[in-house]
Amino acid sequence: MNTTFVLLLNLLYLLLIIESISLGAVPSNSIAVNASVRFIEIERVALQKFRKGLKDPFNRLSSWVGQDCCKEGIDCNNQTSNVLKLDLRRGAPKF
């Protein structure tokens, strides 16, 4: 399969997850904690899959490991830790 196509599919998957969270897919009752943890795990896995599809010759995404998704280039909600935005321009090498 074309690398660009796979990368776009992974990005679409990640955006769908983020959008479902922002639209209130996570319930606000006592089950919300477990649901939120489950969504954070899905986000973490999606980010790792997305990263595998990227070329990173300057190793800027080396912090994208472990359980915490809120790394370099990833903006997260301070209360829920859900991914809000990717900014892959950060940390660009200065020439």
Secondary structure, DSSP 8 states (H G I E B T S, - for coil): --HHHHHHHHHHHHHHHHHHHHTT-S-SSTTHHHHHHHHHHHHHHHHHHHHHTS--TT-TTTT--SS----TTEEE-TTT--EEEE-TTTT----
